[in-house]
Amino acid sequence: MEKEKSPSFKNGGDDETPKCSNGKDPPAPDKPQNNNGTEGKGGGAEATPQIKYTMENAWEDIEHSLVELEGDADSEIPDSINDYLDLVEEKASKHELPEKSKGCPLDDDGSFLKVAHQMSKLYKHLSEIFKLDSRQGILINRIGRIHQQVMCCLEDEFRTLLEESRIVEPDVNHEPAGDGEAQDQAPRSNEVLSNFPGYSQEALATLNKIAMEMISGGYEFECYEAYIMTRRNAIEEILNKLGFEKISIDDVQKMQWDALQREIPPWINAFKACANVYFSGERKLAETVFSDDPSVAKSLFNSLTRVLFLQLLNFAEAVSVSKRSTEKLFKFLDIYEALRDNFSTIDNLFPEECANELKEQLTTTRSRIGETAICIFRDFKNLIQSDTGRTQVPGGAVHPLTRYTMNYLKYACDEYRDTLEHIFKDHEEMERADSTSQSNSQSNDDENRSPFSSHLIKIMDSLDSVLDAKSKLYKDVALSSIFMMNNGRYILQKIKASPEIRQAMGDNWYRKKSFELRNYHQSYKRETWMKLLGCLNLEGLNVNGKVVKPVLKERFKRFNAMFEEIHKTQSLWVVSDKQMQSELRVSITGVIIPAYRSFLGRFSGYLTPGRQTEKYIKFQPEDIETYIEELFDGNTASTARKRT
């Protein structure tokens, strides 16, 4: 393709003598020179060879001429400009070959960046000088086209360098190292965190130079767009590796809970990573790449991270308005803690105007999550009260509702008590509105409780009420007491095993519950064993100083029959807590054995030895002790063995 020729800057004709880059006249036609520059000998005249410029001396010639052109637009432009443009175009074209489609390494000596700077300067100067001179339109257009070509190469290289960062995935759940193996791993984790986003110093320096050149060359929009898009894609790729993917609010609303809850842990990891590592790393990166203009660095950082931050908050927002249910509470609290614990980082990361907007959005989202958590916790009390089933638990064992409730509350207190206290405190006005009708009857102890503890007491009161109603389903009053003892003991053991829940419930409540348990114990003994002791009553046995044998025989018969029935029945009853089981057996033995042994020792001699004795005295004190040890095992094979 024939190379464009620069038109003359003078109004003269085509026969004007051109100038070389050194400003001297070319050799006269009648004095031909040979290739080494000496005059030719003999023969006819030879054609003058075209001077071959290098890029460096061509630019020197152009730069010298630009100084002259600034003072006189009619000054002649050097011929070297077309040679220079040819060389630049050739150099830029190499960057556009198919194998360079992802950008090309800039020259190690920085010559391409130097050329880009020269082209920007050339285009800027000539466009300004000849902006009113249409005669130079062809030249200006060519310079502009080649300048754009050079800038496209820089943009490609800029993207490539940004895409080739050493992507790292920091451990956002890393805890401070203790001793041993964990301590050995700590430096490595800290190094990973400090290295994000993984660019070498050399790459950062090159990115900075390219950004400076593109901005000074008028291609700031392309530079900014390439930076934002590349870094946004990089962060989204990292978040995907953490398991988090963009999910719209509509999609969240349509998801079943089993699927949705699997998305929450990756979201938490992503949110923590962004707040503590990725966003701070992005700010440092922007400040390094665009170090010459802090306002640009700040603006790009805001544009990049604001969208991602709001995208993360949108997920939490969508979860907050999903259908409430008891099993969702702990996932909601996990989200709340992530939002709460990383709130302060917004102040440090974003400038005030942006931070205020994001903090307001984060506060709103956190508040909604907290309100939902409180509603779920309140619904839990209603869930307990709604359990009106009339199915008896076999043997008076611990009711499934008691197990579920206490395990639920214990986990809530052990893992989330501070968070729940914080949420209830933040929503104290709502809590007070719920308890206005009870405010006049509250004791000083109630007033001193935190809002969370007060609600915890309400849940426990609801459980007690429901259990009391279920205990009345048992026709046997003694079994009803065993049922309440089993459930009460289970509740106390769970509270005893958890300092957090015990502290929340308070010592007064614990002592009151223990007192109730002792009352049920006494009720059980009264309904069972005190009635049995009635068979050993001395009243009516002596008439006029003599033992009435028929009455004595009847007493032994009644005792035997009643004890056999108790053993047969209560061997099927269940006391799962081994300590309480032992306490009950010891208590029963302490009541029955001394009384029976005394009665037997006093009256067995009034029965005729032999068959009559065997008929009415079926149990020795040791036998009764053995049978008592078989109570409350829930064992159908354990039945009274009659003496024959």
Residue, then its C-alpha position, 0 to 999 in steps of 0.5 A: m500500500e502506497k504510503e501517504k505523503s505529508p502535504s507541504f506547509k507552504n503555499g509554494g508549488d511541487d518544485e520546491t526543494p524539500k528539507c531533511s530532518n537535519g535542516k540541510d539541503p539534500p545533495a544536488p542532482d548533478k553531484p550524485q553520491n554513492n552508498n557511503g555518502t561520497e560523491g560518485k565517480g564517472g558515469g551519469a547522474e545517480a538517483t538520490p537514495q531516500i534517507k532511512y529514519t529510525m524511530e528515535n531520530a525521526w522523533e527528535d526531528i519531529e520534536h524539534s519542528l514542533v517547537e518551531l510550529e508553535g510559533d508559526a503554523d506556516s512553518e514546514i512540517p518535516d518529512s520524517i513525520n510520515d516515516y515516524l508514523d510508518l514505524v509506529e503503525e508497524k510496531a502497533s500492528k505487531h500487537e494486533l496479530p492473532e496470537k497477541s489477541k489477549g494483549c502483548p507484553l510491553d517492550d522490556d525497555g519501555s519503548f512502547l509506552k514511550v511511543a504512546h506518550q510521543m503519539s499523544k503529544l504529537y496528536k495533541h500539539l498538531s490538533e491544537i496548532f492546525k485546528l483551524d487549518s483544514r489543509q492538514g486534515i488528512l495528516i491529523n486524521r492519520i495521526g489520530r487513527i494511529h494514536q487510537q491504535v496505540m491506545c488500544c494496544l495499551e488497553d489490551e495490555f492493561r486488561t491482560l495485566l489486570e486479569e493475570s493477578r495471582i488470585v488468592e482466597p484468604d481464610v476469612n474464618h482464620e482465628p488468632a494462632g495459639d500454640g503448636e501446629a496452628q501457630d506454624q500456620a499463622p504466618r502463611s494465612n497472614e501472608v495470604l491476606s496481605n498479598f491480596p489481590g496478588y499483583s507483583q510490584e513489577a505488574l503494579a508499576t506497569l499498570n500505573k504507567i499504562a493508566m497514566e499514559m491512557i489518561s494523559g492521552g485522552y483515553e481515560f474512559e476506556c482505561y476506567e471501564a477496563y479497570i472496573m470491568t476486569r476487577r469486578n469480574a475478578i472479584e465475582e470469580i473469587l466469590n464464586k469460588l467461595g460458593f456465592e453466586k448472584i441470586s435475585i430477590d425473586d429467586v430467593q423468594k421462590m427457593q425452598w428453605d433446604a436450598l436457601q439455607r445452603e446458600i447462606p454460609p457461602w454468602i457469609n464467607a463472601f461478605k466477610a471476605c469483601a468487608n475484611v480483605y477484598f474491598s480493602g485490597e481493591r482500595k489499595l490497588a486503585e490507589t496504586v494504579f491511579s496514584d497520580d490522581p487520588s480522586v480518580a482512585k477513590s471514584l473507581f473504588n466506589s464504583l467497583t465495590r458499591v455495586l458488589f456491596l449492595q448486591l450482597l446486601n440484597f441477598a440478606e434483604a431477600v432472606s429477611v422477608s422469606k417465610r418465617s419458621t423456627e428452624k430458620l432462626f440460627k441462620f438469620l442470626d448468622i447473617y445478623e452477626a455478619l452484618r453487625d461485626n463488619f459494620s465498622t469496616i464501612d467507615n474505614l473503607f469508603p469516603e463519607e458520602c458513600a459510607n453514609e449511604l452504605k451504612e444506612q442500607l446495611t443498618t436497614t438490612r440488619s434491622r430487618i434481619g433482627e426483627t425477623a429473628i425476634c418474630i421467630f423467637r416469639d413464634f417459638k413460644n406460640l409453637i409450644q402453646s399450640d402443641t395440644g396433642r393428647t397422645q401420652v408418652p409411654g411410661g411418663a418419659v420426657h416429652p419430645l416437646t421438652r427435648y426439642t425446646m430445651n435443645y433449641l434454647k440451649y443452642a440459642c444461648d450457648e451460641y448466640r446469647d450475646t447476639l440475641e441480647h443485642i437484638f432484643k435490646d435494640h428492639e426493646e420498645m417492641e418488647r415493652a409494647d408486648s408486655t405493657s399489660q403485665s408491667n404493673s405486676q412485675s417484680n423487681d427481679d423481673e424488672n432487672r432482667s434483660p429483654f431477652s431473659s424476660h422472653l426466655i422466661k416466657i417460653m419456659d412458662s409456656l412449656d411448663s403450662v403445656l407439660d402440666a396439661k399433658s400430665k393430666l392425660y395420665k389417669d394415674v396421679a403417680l404417673s402424672s408426677i413421674f412425667m413432670m419429674n422426668n421433664g422437670r429434671y431434663i430441663l434442669q439438667k440442660i440448664k445446669a449444663s449451660p452457664e449461658i442459659r442458666q445465667a439468662m434464666g437466673d438463680n431464682w428461677y432455677r431454685k423455684k424449678s428445683f422446688e417444684l421438682r421436689n414437690y412432684h417427688q413428694s406427690y409421687k410418694r404420697e400417691t404410691w408408697m404412703k398408700l402402701l404404708g397404710c396396709l401396715n397401719l396398727e389401727g384395728l389390729n389390737v382389740n383388748g390387748k390381743v392381735v386380731k389375726p383375721v385383720l392381720k392376715e388381711r393387712f398382709k394380703r393387701f400389702n402383697a397385692m398392692f406391692e405386686e401391682i405397684h411393681k408390675t405397673q411401675s417397672l414399665w414406667v421410665v425414669s431416664d435420668k440415672q441419678m434421679q432414678s437412683e434417688l427415687r429408689v433410695s427414697i422409696t426404700g427409706v420409706i418402705i423397708p424400715a416400716y415393713r421390717s418393723f411390721l414383719g418383726r412384730f406380727s409375723g409370730y402371730l401366724t401359724p408357721g408353715r403354710q399359713t406363713e408362706k401364704y401371707i408373708k410373700f416378701q422378705p425385706e430383702d426381696i422388696e429391696t430387689y424389686i424396688e431396684e427394678l422400678f422405672d426401667g421401662n422393662t416389660a420383662s421385669t415383673a413381680r415374682k410371686r413366692t410359692 
